């Protein structure tokens, strides 16, 4: 089931195997950079041998109680390389009798510290916004209501994390590391600022979240970028015998990539494991095909060999040609006070174009507020490309798709910015399908 009630017997957890190396291989073939394991969902069952509860893998038949799903995945990642490990640890616990009372918070803090000590090199920890409701609660079979912004004492929890593993990105509805995008459809806002105001930077407690979290706050002072989550078996998150037909196609995954990673967000794709302990072939094949399309699309940057000029350059160190450099720390910048500008590319001959990539140099912040892309074949008459979506923010990455144009010249007009332009990368591509 999607959300366990908290009353299932621990003996139910007994997969044939936990094929963690297969998981890692599948995710790497799908182009993923990290994996966040649901170590405890709302039913309260722990996939590591926690010493603070008997509702864990330690008391299941799997490996005669000597299994550790988190540890096995960690070992597979270390062996095969190429991925980072993260943890999802549900604050809501429908099994624990003390949930909703003061004692549960201490229990949860102990589990958090246990995770941080046992698995010392995590890249992200995920706090779900779903909190409180009906559950088993040790046999009470009742509903518990909490103040989700205060009950868990997030300030203390976050201090534990920052002290024990300061490299971790902390995810919750409002950050502080990254924020939920406000939906589970895999779609970020076409306008997407990586900022939140103090009022919105609240763990698991953002009002009007669909709009606020999708778009961010242009005037926010907290850098809390969006993470866009969706399941490959949307809307189901867990594997079952009845949802194989829901697996998204490679093309559907590519569409979501453009609407998440292509809109200044990270793309968090849920891939479930079946009861035999494997990622099913249907999911694996869709994921592999998705990444092959992405690789094919962005293999050749048509701007890499172009002649490049810009309307304004800060100095020789910030030349326009830096936008096609493979050195991340090279970028084109304009002079102080220059908050608009145009960069023009002569491709040398007419070429087909239907994809465009833009990236700002994020170490210096997110600045672009408005831009447009134009093409020409004589360098005099210009036509604006309409990608069918707002050309507002850029951020770490903005990807645009549009009908194929034949162009010798391309130019990007940055018409509004919060400060001098700092453009890290620009790319034009053609995907023929």
C-alpha positions as CSV (number, residue, x, y, z in Angstrom):
1,X,0.0,0.0,0.0
2,X,1.0,3.6,-0.4
3,X,0.9,4.7,3.2
4,X,1.1,1.9,5.8
5,X,-1.2,2.3,8.8
6,X,1.6,1.3,11.2
7,X,0.1,-2.0,12.2
8,X,1.7,-4.4,9.7
9,X,3.7,-7.2,11.2
10,X,7.5,-6.9,10.7
11,X,7.5,-10.4,9.2
12,X,6.0,-8.9,6.0
13,X,9.4,-7.4,5.2
14,X,11.1,-10.4,3.6
15,X,12.4,-9.8,0.0
16,X,14.2,-12.5,-1.9
17,X,17.2,-10.1,-1.9
18,X,18.0,-6.4,-1.8
19,X,19.7,-5.9,-5.1
20,X,21.4,-2.7,-4.2
21,X,24.0,-3.0,-6.8
22,X,21.3,-3.4,-9.5
23,X,19.6,-0.2,-8.1
24,X,22.9,1.7,-8.4
25,X,23.5,0.5,-12.0
26,X,20.0,1.4,-13.1
27,X,20.1,4.8,-11.6
28,X,23.6,5.5,-13.1
29,X,22.3,4.4,-16.5
30,X,19.5,6.9,-16.0
31,X,21.9,9.7,-15.5
32,X,21.2,10.2,-11.8
33,X,23.8,11.8,-9.5
34,X,22.4,10.7,-6.1
35,X,19.8,8.4,-4.5
36,X,17.7,9.2,-1.5
37,X,16.5,6.1,0.2
38,X,13.2,6.1,2.2
39,X,14.7,4.7,5.4
40,X,11.4,5.3,7.3
41,X,8.1,6.2,5.8
42,X,4.9,7.2,7.6
43,X,4.2,3.7,8.8
44,X,7.3,3.9,11.1
45,X,9.1,0.8,9.9
46,X,12.9,1.4,9.8
47,X,15.1,0.0,7.1
48,X,18.1,0.1,9.3
49,X,18.6,-1.9,12.6
50,X,17.6,1.0,14.9
51,X,18.3,0.3,18.6
52,X,15.4,2.6,19.5
53,X,12.5,0.5,18.2
54,X,11.5,-3.1,17.6
55,X,9.7,-2.0,14.5
56,X,12.6,-2.3,12.1
57,X,14.5,-4.6,9.7
58,X,16.3,-6.1,12.7
59,X,13.2,-7.9,13.7
60,X,12.2,-9.1,10.2
61,X,13.0,-12.5,8.6
62,X,15.3,-10.8,6.1
63,X,18.8,-12.1,6.7
64,X,17.6,-13.5,10.0
65,X,17.4,-10.0,11.4
66,X,21.0,-9.1,10.4
67,X,20.0,-7.0,7.4
68,X,20.5,-3.3,6.9
69,X,19.0,-1.8,3.7
70,X,20.7,1.6,4.3
71,X,24.1,0.0,4.9
72,X,23.7,-2.3,1.9
73,X,22.9,0.6,-0.4
74,X,25.8,2.6,1.0
75,X,28.2,-0.4,0.4
76,X,26.9,-0.7,-3.2
77,X,27.5,3.0,-3.9
78,X,31.0,2.8,-2.5
79,X,31.7,-0.3,-4.6
80,X,30.3,1.0,-7.9
81,X,30.8,4.7,-7.5
82,X,29.0,7.5,-9.4
83,X,26.2,8.2,-6.9
84,X,25.8,10.0,-3.6
85,X,23.6,8.7,-0.7
86,X,20.8,10.6,0.9
87,X,18.1,9.6,3.5
88,X,14.4,10.2,3.8
89,X,13.3,10.0,7.4
90,X,9.6,10.6,7.9
91,X,8.8,12.8,11.0
92,X,5.3,11.4,11.0
93,X,5.1,7.9,12.5
94,X,1.8,6.0,12.5
95,X,3.2,3.1,14.5
96,X,4.7,4.8,17.5
97,X,2.4,5.1,20.5
98,X,4.0,8.3,21.7
99,X,3.5,10.2,18.4
100,X,1.8,13.6,19.1
101,X,3.3,13.7,22.6
102,X,6.6,15.1,23.9
103,X,8.2,11.7,24.2
104,X,8.1,11.0,20.5
105,X,10.2,14.0,19.6
106,X,13.1,12.6,21.7
107,X,12.6,9.3,20.0
108,X,12.9,10.9,16.6
109,X,15.9,13.0,17.6
110,X,17.6,9.8,18.7
111,X,16.9,8.1,15.4
112,X,18.2,11.1,13.5
113,X,21.4,11.1,15.4
114,X,21.7,7.3,14.9
115,X,21.4,7.8,11.2
116,X,24.0,10.6,11.1
117,X,26.5,8.5,13.1
118,X,25.9,5.3,11.2
119,X,26.0,6.7,7.7
120,X,28.5,9.6,7.9
121,X,28.7,10.8,4.3
122,X,25.1,11.8,3.3
123,X,24.5,14.4,0.7
124,X,20.8,15.2,1.5
125,X,18.3,14.5,4.2
126,X,14.6,14.7,3.4
127,X,11.9,15.8,5.8
128,X,8.4,15.1,4.4
129,X,5.7,17.7,4.9
130,X,3.0,15.1,5.6
131,X,2.4,15.2,9.4
132,X,-0.3,14.0,11.7
133,X,-3.5,12.1,11.0
134,X,-5.0,8.7,11.6
135,X,-2.8,5.7,12.5
136,X,-2.2,2.6,14.6
137,X,-0.2,4.4,17.2
138,X,0.6,1.4,19.3
139,X,-3.0,0.0,19.2
140,X,-4.8,3.3,19.9
141,X,-6.2,3.4,16.3
142,X,-6.9,7.1,16.5
143,X,-6.1,10.4,14.9
144,X,-3.2,12.6,16.2
145,X,-3.0,16.3,15.5
146,X,0.2,18.4,15.8
147,X,1.5,21.8,15.2
148,X,3.8,20.9,12.3
149,X,5.9,24.0,12.5
150,X,6.7,23.6,16.2
151,X,6.1,20.1,17.4
152,X,9.3,18.5,15.9
153,X,11.6,21.2,17.2
154,X,13.2,21.5,13.7
155,X,15.7,24.2,15.0
156,X,17.3,21.6,17.3
157,X,17.1,18.9,14.6
158,X,18.8,21.1,12.1
159,X,21.5,22.0,14.6
160,X,22.3,18.3,15.1
161,X,22.6,17.8,11.4
162,X,24.8,20.9,10.8
163,X,27.1,19.9,13.6
164,X,27.4,16.2,12.7
165,X,27.4,16.4,8.9
166,X,27.6,20.1,7.8
167,X,27.8,19.1,4.1
168,X,24.2,17.8,4.1
169,X,21.5,19.6,2.1
170,X,18.4,19.7,4.4
171,X,15.1,19.4,2.6
172,X,11.7,20.4,3.9
173,X,8.8,22.4,2.6
174,X,10.6,25.6,3.2
175,X,14.3,24.6,3.4
176,X,16.8,25.5,4.8
177,X,18.8,23.7,2.2
178,X,16.3,23.2,-0.6
179,X,12.5,23.4,-0.7
180,X,9.7,21.4,-2.0
181,X,8.4,22.7,-5.3
182,X,4.8,22.6,-4.1
183,X,3.4,19.7,-6.2
184,X,4.2,16.1,-6.9
185,X,3.8,16.4,-10.7
186,X,7.4,17.0,-11.5
187,X,6.8,20.6,-12.7
188,X,8.6,23.7,-11.4
189,X,7.4,27.2,-12.2
190,X,8.4,28.8,-15.5
191,X,9.5,31.7,-13.3
192,X,11.6,30.2,-10.5
193,X,13.7,32.1,-8.0
194,X,16.0,30.2,-5.8
195,X,15.1,32.6,-2.9
196,X,12.5,32.6,-0.2
197,X,11.5,35.3,2.3
198,X,11.8,34.7,6.0
199,X,8.1,34.2,6.2
200,X,8.2,31.4,3.6
201,X,11.5,29.7,4.8
202,X,9.6,27.6,7.4
203,X,10.1,23.9,7.7
204,X,6.9,22.0,6.7
205,X,4.7,25.1,7.1
206,X,4.4,27.3,3.9
207,X,1.0,28.8,3.2
208,X,-0.2,29.1,-0.5
209,X,2.5,26.6,-1.2
210,X,1.5,25.7,-4.7
211,X,2.5,29.2,-6.0
212,X,5.1,30.3,-3.4
213,X,7.2,27.1,-3.6
214,X,6.9,26.7,-7.3
215,X,8.1,30.3,-8.1
216,X,10.1,31.3,-5.1
217,X,10.4,34.9,-4.0
218,X,12.2,37.4,-6.2
219,X,13.0,39.6,-3.1
220,X,13.8,36.7,-0.8
221,X,17.1,36.8,1.2
222,X,17.3,33.0,1.9
223,X,18.9,31.0,-0.9
224,X,16.7,27.9,-0.9
225,X,16.4,26.3,-4.3
226,X,13.5,24.2,-5.5
227,X,13.6,20.4,-5.7
228,X,10.9,19.0,-8.0
229,X,9.7,15.5,-7.1
230,X,7.6,13.0,-9.0
231,X,7.2,9.3,-9.3
232,X,8.0,7.2,-12.3
233,X,4.7,5.5,-11.6
234,X,2.8,8.7,-11.0
235,X,0.8,9.2,-8.9
236,X,1.9,6.0,-7.0
237,X,5.1,6.1,-5.1
238,X,5.5,2.4,-4.2
239,X,5.6,-0.7,-6.4
240,X,2.6,-3.0,-6.6
241,X,1.3,-5.6,-9.0
242,X,-1.4,-3.2,-10.2
243,X,0.6,-0.2,-11.3
244,X,3.0,-1.5,-13.9
245,X,1.0,0.2,-16.6
246,X,1.6,3.6,-14.9
247,X,5.3,3.6,-15.6
248,X,6.1,6.8,-17.5
249,X,7.7,6.5,-20.9
250,X,11.2,7.8,-21.6
251,X,9.7,10.6,-23.6
252,X,7.4,11.6,-20.7
253,X,10.4,11.6,-18.3
254,X,12.3,13.9,-20.7
255,X,9.3,16.3,-20.7
256,X,9.5,16.4,-16.9
257,X,13.3,17.0,-17.1
258,X,12.7,20.1,-19.1
259,X,10.0,21.2,-16.6
260,X,12.2,20.7,-13.6
261,X,15.9,20.7,-14.1
262,X,15.2,22.9,-17.1
263,X,13.5,25.5,-14.8
264,X,16.2,26.1,-12.2
265,X,15.4,23.1,-10.0
266,X,16.7,19.7,-9.2
267,X,14.8,16.7,-10.6
268,X,14.0,14.1,-7.9
269,X,12.5,11.0,-9.6
270,X,11.0,8.3,-7.4
271,X,11.9,4.8,-8.6
272,X,10.3,2.0,-6.5
273,X,11.8,-1.4,-5.7
274,X,9.6,-4.5,-6.1
275,X,8.9,-7.1,-3.5
276,X,11.7,-9.3,-4.9
277,X,14.2,-6.5,-4.1
278,X,14.8,-5.2,-7.6
279,X,13.9,-2.2,-9.7
280,X,11.6,-3.7,-12.3
281,X,12.6,-3.8,-15.9
282,X,9.8,-1.5,-17.0
283,X,11.2,1.3,-14.7
284,X,14.8,0.5,-15.6
285,X,14.2,0.6,-19.3
286,X,12.2,3.9,-19.2
287,X,15.0,5.5,-17.2
288,X,17.8,4.3,-19.4
289,X,15.9,5.5,-22.5
290,X,15.3,8.9,-20.9
291,X,19.0,9.5,-20.3
292,X,19.9,8.4,-23.8
293,X,17.6,11.1,-25.2
294,X,19.1,13.7,-22.9
295,X,22.7,12.7,-23.9
296,X,21.8,12.7,-27.6
297,X,20.1,16.1,-27.4
298,X,22.9,18.0,-25.6
299,X,25.9,16.2,-27.3
300,X,26.8,19.0,-29.7
301,X,26.7,22.7,-28.7
302,X,26.3,24.6,-31.9
303,X,27.7,27.7,-30.2
304,X,31.0,26.1,-29.4
305,X,32.5,27.0,-32.7
306,X,30.7,30.3,-33.3
307,X,32.1,33.8,-33.5
308,X,30.9,35.5,-30.4
309,X,30.4,39.2,-29.6
310,X,28.7,41.0,-26.7
311,X,27.3,44.5,-26.2
312,X,29.3,45.0,-23.0
313,X,32.2,43.2,-21.4
314,X,33.4,43.9,-17.9
315,X,37.1,43.1,-18.8
316,X,39.1,40.6,-20.7
317,X,38.8,38.1,-17.9
318,X,35.0,38.1,-18.4
319,X,35.0,37.8,-22.2
320,X,31.8,36.8,-24.1
321,X,33.6,33.6,-25.3
322,X,33.5,32.3,-21.7
323,X,29.9,31.2,-22.2
324,X,31.1,28.2,-24.2
325,X,34.0,27.4,-21.9
326,X,34.2,24.0,-20.2
327,X,35.7,25.7,-17.1
328,X,32.8,26.3,-14.8
329,X,34.4,29.3,-13.1
330,X,34.7,31.2,-16.4
331,X,31.7,33.4,-17.3
332,X,30.8,36.5,-19.3
333,X,30.1,39.5,-17.1
334,X,29.0,43.1,-17.8
335,X,30.4,46.2,-16.0
336,X,29.0,47.6,-12.8
337,X,25.6,49.3,-13.4
338,X,25.0,47.4,-16.7
339,X,22.0,45.3,-16.0
340,X,21.1,44.4,-19.6
341,X,23.0,43.2,-22.6
342,X,23.1,41.2,-25.8
343,X,25.4,38.4,-26.8
344,X,25.4,37.4,-30.5
345,X,26.6,34.2,-32.2
346,X,27.6,33.8,-35.9
347,X,27.3,30.1,-36.6
348,X,29.2,30.5,-39.9
349,X,26.3,28.8,-41.9
350,X,22.7,28.1,-41.5
351,X,22.0,25.4,-38.9
352,X,18.9,23.8,-37.5
353,X,18.2,24.7,-33.9
354,X,15.3,23.7,-31.5
355,X,16.8,23.6,-28.0
356,X,18.6,26.3,-26.0
357,X,20.4,26.2,-22.7
358,X,21.2,29.2,-20.4
359,X,23.1,29.2,-17.1
360,X,24.0,31.9,-14.7
361,X,27.1,31.8,-12.5
362,X,25.3,30.8,-9.3
363,X,28.2,31.5,-6.9
364,X,27.4,35.1,-7.5
365,X,23.7,34.6,-7.2
366,X,20.6,34.5,-9.4
367,X,20.1,37.7,-11.3
368,X,18.3,37.5,-14.7
369,X,14.7,38.6,-14.6
370,X,13.8,38.7,-18.3
371,X,15.4,37.6,-21.6
372,X,14.5,36.6,-25.1
373,X,16.3,34.7,-27.9
374,X,16.3,35.8,-31.6
375,X,17.6,34.3,-34.8
376,X,18.6,35.8,-38.2
377,X,20.0,34.7,-41.5
378,X,21.4,38.1,-42.6
379,X,22.4,39.6,-39.2
380,X,20.0,42.5,-39.8
381,X,16.5,41.2,-39.6
382,X,15.8,39.3,-36.4
383,X,12.9,37.1,-35.4
384,X,12.1,36.3,-31.7
385,X,11.9,32.6,-30.9
386,X,8.8,31.8,-29.0
387,X,9.5,28.7,-26.9
388,X,5.9,28.6,-25.7
389,X,6.8,29.5,-22.1
390,X,7.8,32.5,-20.2
391,X,11.4,33.6,-20.7
392,X,11.9,35.2,-17.3
393,X,14.3,33.7,-14.8
394,X,17.4,31.6,-15.7
395,X,19.2,30.6,-12.5
396,X,21.5,27.6,-12.5
397,X,19.9,26.2,-15.6
398,X,17.1,27.1,-18.0
399,X,16.3,24.8,-21.0
400,X,14.0,25.9,-23.8
401,X,12.3,23.8,-26.5
402,X,10.8,25.3,-29.6
403,X,9.9,24.5,-33.2
404,X,13.0,24.0,-35.4
405,X,14.4,27.2,-37.0
406,X,17.2,27.5,-39.6
407,X,19.6,30.2,-38.4
408,X,23.0,31.5,-39.1
409,X,22.9,34.0,-36.3
410,X,21.5,33.7,-32.8
411,X,21.4,36.2,-30.1
412,X,20.2,36.4,-26.5
413,X,18.9,39.7,-25.2
414,X,19.0,40.0,-21.4
415,X,16.6,42.8,-20.8
416,X,16.3,42.9,-17.0
417,X,18.6,41.8,-14.3
418,X,19.1,42.4,-10.6
419,X,22.7,43.4,-11.2
420,X,25.5,43.0,-13.8
421,X,25.1,40.0,-16.0
422,X,27.1,36.9,-15.0
423,X,26.4,34.3,-17.6
424,X,28.2,31.0,-17.1
425,X,27.0,28.9,-20.1
426,X,24.9,29.2,-23.2
427,X,24.2,26.4,-25.7
428,X,22.1,25.9,-28.9
429,X,21.2,22.4,-29.9
430,X,19.2,20.4,-32.4
431,X,17.3,17.3,-31.5
432,X,15.8,15.3,-34.4
433,X,13.9,12.7,-32.4
